[in-house]
Amino acid sequence: MVVGYRPYEALLQALAQVAPELAPTQHAEDEEKYKAYWGEGITEREVAEALLTKKQAQNAPEPGKPPVVAAYEGNKT
């Protein structure tokens, strides 16, 4: 068993292994409202992930790459 910090990409890859059909289903549409709802503790990376456009999230993944990983890799900043 491995314990400790893992980067976000590792989480997405683990999810893809247990649920390869998993893909984002909801997206924030207004950055200021999203930040106000979650408060000061939200990170810029979390905001960027929430603001993915539906088109970005629905892009077809590369062959052999689960949708959740492809969606993440398409939004790296």
C-alpha positions, 0 to 999 in steps of 0.5 A: 500500500502506498501512502502520501501525496499523489499528483492530480494526474495519478488520481485521474489515472487511478479512476480511469482504471476502475471506471474507464467510461468516467467523464466530466458531467458538469462544468462551472459557467461563471468563474466569479460565482464559482469562486464565491460559492467555494470561498477563499480556499479554492485553488486556481487549478480547481477553478480551471478544471471546473471551467472546462468547456463542455466541448473540451470535456467531450473531445474524443480521447486518444485510442487506448486512453480513458476519457477522464485522462484525455480530458485532463491532458487536454487542459494542462496549463 
